[in-house]
C-alpha cells in the first residue's frame, strides 16, 4: 500500500463507476459497492468520480449520489479497522456474561454500540420488518429520491464570499450565473 507504507498519495479514477442505467440495481449499486471497497482497502487517498455516476459517466443521478454516500461512508468505516485494545476485546464482559447469557444489556455494549456500528445517512433500512412495512415498505431508492428532493429544496448557499465571487467572475469573464 503505497499511501500508507511509503507516504505517497494515491488516487483512483472512476472506481465505483458502472454501466447501469438506473440507481439501485444489482448492476449499479452492487458493482459500485465492490469497486468502492476495493478502492478503499487499496489505500487510496482520493477516489475520483466517486458518487452519482450512471451509464459509465454519461449521466448523474441525485438519488445515486445519496446511495453512493452510504457506500462511501461504509468504506470510511472499514478504513477505521477493528480495534483490538483490551476494552474492545471485552474479556471481562465475556467472562461476566458467561455461557448462555447475552450482551445487549451490558454496560460495555451500551458504551460501544453507537460508535462501532455504521449508522449511515438514512437511506439504508435499519427498521424492524413491522416498522418498515408500517412506514410504507420503501426501497432504498425510494428513500434516496425523497432525501435528494429534500436536499434540492434547500436554498443554494454560495461557498465563497459574494465579493470574492464577483472578482473571480470579473477576472475570468464568467457570465453564467449559478
C-alpha positions as CSV (number, residue, x, y, z in Angstrom):
1,X,0.0,0.0,0.0
2,X,1.9,3.0,-1.3
3,X,-0.1,5.6,0.5
4,X,0.3,4.0,3.9
5,X,3.7,2.3,3.7
6,X,5.6,4.9,1.7
7,X,3.6,8.0,2.4
8,X,2.9,8.6,-1.3
9,X,-0.6,9.9,-2.0
10,X,-2.5,7.7,-4.4
11,X,-5.7,8.1,-6.3
12,X,-8.1,6.0,-8.3
13,X,-10.3,7.4,-11.0
14,X,-13.9,6.3,-11.6
15,X,-13.6,3.5,-9.1
16,X,-17.3,3.0,-8.4
17,X,-18.4,3.6,-12.0
18,X,-20.8,1.2,-13.7
19,X,-22.7,1.0,-16.9
20,X,-26.0,0.7,-15.1
21,X,-28.8,2.9,-16.4
22,X,-30.7,3.3,-13.2
23,X,-29.9,3.7,-9.5
24,X,-30.1,0.8,-7.0
25,X,-29.8,-2.1,-9.4
26,X,-27.7,-5.2,-9.0
27,X,-25.6,-4.0,-11.8
28,X,-25.3,-0.5,-10.4
29,X,-25.1,-0.3,-6.7
30,X,-23.7,-3.8,-6.1
31,X,-20.9,-3.3,-8.6
32,X,-20.3,0.2,-7.3
33,X,-20.1,-1.1,-3.7
34,X,-17.5,-3.7,-4.6
35,X,-15.4,-1.2,-6.6
36,X,-15.6,1.3,-3.8
37,X,-14.5,-1.2,-1.3
38,X,-11.5,-2.2,-3.4
39,X,-10.5,1.4,-3.9
40,X,-10.8,2.0,-0.1
41,X,-8.9,-1.1,1.0
42,X,-6.2,-0.5,-1.6
43,X,-5.2,2.6,0.5
44,X,-6.2,5.3,-2.0
45,X,-6.2,8.8,-0.5
46,X,-8.6,10.2,-3.2
47,X,-11.3,8.4,-5.1
48,X,-12.2,10.4,-8.2
49,X,-15.7,10.3,-9.6
50,X,-16.9,8.5,-6.5
51,X,-20.6,9.3,-6.5
52,X,-23.7,9.7,-8.6
53,X,-22.5,8.3,-11.9
54,X,-24.6,6.2,-14.1
55,X,-24.2,4.8,-17.7
56,X,-20.4,4.8,-17.5
57,X,-20.4,8.6,-16.6
58,X,-22.8,9.6,-19.3
59,X,-25.2,11.0,-16.7
60,X,-25.5,11.6,-12.9
61,X,-28.4,10.8,-10.6
62,X,-29.2,12.7,-7.4
63,X,-30.6,9.6,-5.8
64,X,-27.4,7.7,-6.8
65,X,-25.4,10.4,-5.0
66,X,-27.4,9.5,-1.9
67,X,-26.9,5.8,-2.3
68,X,-23.2,6.2,-3.0
69,X,-22.8,8.4,0.0
70,X,-23.9,5.5,2.1
71,X,-21.5,3.2,0.3
72,X,-18.6,5.6,0.8
73,X,-19.5,6.1,4.4
74,X,-19.3,2.3,4.9
75,X,-15.9,2.4,3.2
76,X,-14.7,5.0,5.6
77,X,-15.9,2.9,8.5
78,X,-13.9,0.0,7.0
79,X,-10.8,2.1,7.0
80,X,-11.1,2.5,10.8
81,X,-10.2,-1.1,11.1
82,X,-11.0,-3.3,14.1
83,X,-9.9,-2.0,17.4
84,X,-8.3,-4.8,19.4
85,X,-7.4,-3.0,22.6
86,X,-8.4,-4.6,25.9
87,X,-11.6,-2.6,26.2
88,X,-12.8,-3.6,22.7
89,X,-11.9,-7.2,23.2
90,X,-14.1,-7.1,26.3
91,X,-12.6,-10.2,28.0
92,X,-14.1,-9.2,31.4
93,X,-17.5,-8.6,29.9
94,X,-17.4,-12.0,28.2
95,X,-16.4,-13.7,31.4
96,X,-19.1,-11.8,33.3
97,X,-21.9,-12.7,31.0
98,X,-20.9,-16.3,30.7
99,X,-22.4,-19.2,28.7
100,X,-26.0,-18.7,27.6
101,X,-26.1,-15.0,28.6
102,X,-26.4,-12.1,26.3
103,X,-24.6,-8.8,25.9
104,X,-27.3,-6.4,24.9
105,X,-27.9,-5.0,28.4
106,X,-24.2,-4.9,29.4
107,X,-22.6,-1.6,30.2
108,X,-19.9,-2.5,27.6
109,X,-22.4,-2.9,24.8
110,X,-24.2,0.3,25.7
111,X,-20.9,2.2,25.7
112,X,-19.8,0.9,22.3
113,X,-22.8,0.1,20.2
114,X,-23.4,3.6,18.7
115,X,-19.8,4.1,17.7
116,X,-18.9,0.7,16.4
117,X,-21.9,0.3,14.1
118,X,-22.1,2.2,10.9
119,X,-25.3,4.2,11.0
120,X,-25.2,5.8,7.5
121,X,-27.1,8.7,6.1
122,X,-30.6,7.1,6.5
123,X,-31.0,5.5,3.1
124,X,-30.5,2.0,4.4
125,X,-33.4,0.4,6.1
126,X,-32.4,-0.4,9.7
127,X,-36.0,-0.6,11.0
128,X,-37.7,-3.8,12.1
129,X,-39.8,-5.5,9.4
130,X,-43.0,-4.4,11.1
131,X,-41.8,-0.7,11.3
132,X,-40.6,-0.8,7.7
133,X,-44.0,-2.1,6.5
134,X,-45.8,0.5,8.6
135,X,-43.7,3.2,7.0
136,X,-44.7,2.1,3.5
137,X,-42.1,-0.5,2.8
138,X,-39.9,2.0,0.9
139,X,-36.9,0.7,-1.0
140,X,-33.5,2.3,-0.6
141,X,-34.1,4.0,-4.0
142,X,-37.4,5.4,-2.8
143,X,-35.8,6.8,0.3
144,X,-32.9,8.2,-1.8
145,X,-35.3,10.0,-4.1
146,X,-37.1,11.6,-1.1
147,X,-33.8,12.6,0.5
148,X,-32.5,14.1,-2.8
149,X,-35.7,16.1,-3.2
150,X,-35.4,17.5,0.3
151,X,-31.8,18.5,-0.3
152,X,-32.7,20.2,-3.6
153,X,-35.5,22.2,-1.9
154,X,-32.9,23.8,0.3
155,X,-31.8,27.3,-0.8
156,X,-28.4,27.5,-2.6
157,X,-25.7,28.9,-0.4
158,X,-22.5,30.1,-2.1
159,X,-19.4,28.5,-0.8
160,X,-17.5,31.8,-1.1
161,X,-17.9,35.4,-0.1
162,X,-20.1,37.4,-2.6
163,X,-17.3,39.9,-3.2
164,X,-14.7,37.2,-4.0
165,X,-17.1,35.5,-6.4
166,X,-17.7,38.8,-8.1
167,X,-14.0,39.4,-8.5
168,X,-13.4,35.8,-9.9
169,X,-16.3,36.3,-12.4
170,X,-14.7,39.6,-13.5
171,X,-11.2,38.3,-13.7
172,X,-12.1,35.1,-15.6
173,X,-15.0,36.6,-17.7
174,X,-17.6,34.2,-16.2
175,X,-21.0,35.3,-17.4
176,X,-23.1,32.3,-16.4
177,X,-25.0,32.5,-13.1
178,X,-25.5,29.7,-10.8
